[in-house]
Amino acid sequence: MTPGCTKQACSLRDGFSELKKQNIEVLGVSTDDEKKHQKFIAKYDLPFTLIADTDNKVSEKYGVWVEKNMYGKKYMGIKRTTFLIDEDGKIAKIMKKVKVGEHADEVMAGFAEAE
């Protein structure tokens, strides 16, 4: 997990009760394995599920498994993206640029806009 992942997860944790009041479910997805997820959940007291996408199938289906570039080195990784999925299971909004420290507020605002 990156520092950005930690900030984003903690923002969702801190806003979780308000998200639940609005019937918003939270799921996190990363390519880390279940053991790493369980440690991360315990360390940061996360009240939501993290999905271990170790084979990248979920990331590929959602189009977020992409080539990245850091300091001239190319590699494959997940592009940080949030998908707001409505009650019918349809994507209501895609958030490609998120403010990790304020993400719970962004999610609530995103659902309000999508309605």
Secondary structure, DSSP 8 states (H G I E B T S, - for coil): --HHHHHHHHHHHHTHHHHHHTT---EEEESS-HHHHHHHHHHHT--SEEEE-TTSHHHHHTT-EEEEEETTEEEEEE---EEEE-TTS-EEEEE-S--GGGHHHHHHHHHHHH-
